């Protein structure tokens, strides 16, 4: 199960409203693997697809497949603001940030 910060819930509800996506949820998907572990993407989704795991939140749901569910275990979806922008992030306590020498780290 994914934990979701109050800030992320507020941001997602506002995002759904601004984009006229009432009744939609958010699909979390595996976007690739990086130096520090899995990278996740998110997109609007109207209802669960066959085989989806559904996690109800306040006013919307998250949807993800079994592979993503396993990688998301104990993760937290949070909303952050930085000098370079703001948005949602998935913080996974099981992945230690480290560089194994891949070209993206240099």
N, C-alpha and C positions, 0 to 999 in steps of 0.2 A: 504494500500500500504506500502511496505517495502522500507525504505531508504537504500542506499548502499554507503559506503564511497569510495572515489577514490582509496584508498589502497586495499580495498576488490575487486573492479573491476579489478585492475591490477593483483592481486594475482589469481583470478579465471580465467582470460584470459590466464595467464601463465600456470596455472594448466591444463586447457583444452588442451593447446598446447603441454605441456610436456607429457601428457597421450594420445596424438593423438586422441582427442575427439572433433575435429573441427565439428561444427554443433550441438553439444550437449548443454544442459543447465544444471542447477542445481536444483534438487528437494529438497525442504525444507519440512521436515516432523516432526510431533510431536513424539519425542522419549520417552516421559514419563513426569511425574510430579515430581518435587523435592520440597524441603523445600522452595525454593525461586521462585516457579512457574514452568511454562512449560519449558521443555528441548527440544531443537531442534536438529535434525540431518540433514545432507546434503549428497547427492549422485548425481553422474552423471545420466542424463536422456536424451535419444534421443527423443525429441519431446514431445508434450503434450499428456496426456492420457485423456480418456473421463472424463469429469467433472472437469478437472484441471483449476485452475486460472493461467493465464500466465502473467508475468511481464517482458517486454523487457528491457534489459539493453544494454550497449555498447558492442556488439559482442556476446551476449548470452542471455538466458532467465532464469528466475526463474519459477518453477512450484510448486504449492501447492494446497491442497484441501480446501474446505470451512471451515472446523474446524480449520485448521492451519492458514488460512487467518484471521479468527477472532482473534486468539491468537497473530498473528504477527502485528496487527494493530499498527501503529506508531513506530514499532521497527526499529532498524538499524543493518544491517549486516556490520561488521567491521573486519579488519585484525589486529591482535595484535601480538606483540613479547614480551615474558617474559623470565626470566631465565630458566623456565621449558619447554619452547617450543614456537611455534608460530602457528597461524592458524586463522580460521574464528570464530567469535562469533556473537551471536544475542543478542543485548542489547535492552531490553524492558522497556521503561520508566513507563509503567503501573503496573509493578510488583515491589513491595518493597521487598528488601532482608530482610528476617526475619526468625527466627527459631522458630518453634512451638513445639520443643522438640522431633523431630524425631531422630531415632538412627544415621542417617547419619551426624548429626551436632555435635556429642559428640566424 
